[in-house]
Amino acid sequence: MAILRRIKDGAGDQGARIEAISWNEDDTFKAVEGNRPIVGCSLLVGSISARSYSNQDYWLTTRVTEIIEEQLESDGSLKYIKFKTGNSEYELYSNSYKNKYKDKTNERTNH
């Protein structure tokens, strides 16, 4: 599971579905390229299936323009990544790294 949050306001989503999506020239779906942010692709994070009592099943970013910071687990899996899109800056945390996210959320809401 992953947690995606937009830095400026904390908006985003969480879930087991993480897809880097590439687009055709006419902005139609092309392919899922991987399961972490990739420059040139949008990132989708959310539920694998529809949520019964939620107004949102996933979050889809605009295309990633820059990877700012990346931290990996000892096994090479993603721990944390900070990246920019065409209009926002995001952080993506793995489930094992979510305590850092909770601490940052508390810092944002307490100031």
N, C-alpha and C positions, 0 to 999 in steps of 0.2 A: 504494500500500500504506500501511496505517496501523498504529500500535502503540497499543494501549489498555492502561493499567495502573492498577490500584487503588492509591492512594497509600499506604494503611496497610501493605500487604504485598507489593506488586509483582505480584499476580495479575492475569491478563488474557489477552489474545491479540493476534495480529497477522494481517494479511491484506488482500487487496484488497476484501473484502466489508465495506462500511460502510453500515448501514441504520438510520435513525431510524424506529421502528415505533410506530404508534398502535394503540390498543386500543378495542374496543367496551365498553359499560358492564358487560357480563358477563365482561370480561377475555379475550375471544377476539380474534384478529387482526383488525384493521380495514384498515390500509394501510401501505405504506412511504411516509413523508412527505419523505424527503431523505437525504443522505449525510453528515450531521454531527449532533452532538447538538442536539436541539430540546426545549425545556421541555414536559413533558407526555408525551413519547415515551420508550420504552426505546431503548437503542442496542445494535445487534448488530455485532460486529467479528470477522472470521475468514476462513476459507477459502471461496472460491467453490464448490469441490467438496470432497467428503469426503477427508480425509487418510488414507492407507493405514495408517500406523504411529503414529497419534496417538490418545490417549484423549480428545481434545477437538477439535472442528471449528470452534467459535466461542465467543464470550463474549457473553452477553446481560445488560445491566444492568437494574435496576428503573427506573422512570420518572425522567427528569431533572427536578430541581426548581429548579436554578439554574445559570446559566452564570457562572462566576467570572472567567475571563480568556480572551480569544481573540486570536490573532495570525494575520494573513493574509499570504500571499505577495504579491508585487507584482502578480501576475495575478488576485488576489482569491480564490485557492484557499486551503484551510485549511492552516495551518502547525502550529499548536498550540492546544489548547483545554483548559481546566481546568473541570470541572463537578461538581456534586453531584447525587446521586440520593437516593431515600428512605432509604438506609442506608449510603452510601459516598461517597467523593470520588475522582474519576478524572482522569487526564490522557490526552489523545489527541494523538499526534504523527503528522505526515505522514512519509513515508519520507525526504524531504529534510531533516527536522528530527531524525532519530533519534539523532544524535550527542549532543544534549542529554539524551535519555533514557538513553543508555549512561552518560554522566557521572553522572547522578543515581542510577542503579543502583549504580555503584561507590561513591558516597558512602554509600548506605544499607547496603551490605554491609561497608564498611570501618569502620563505627562500632559 
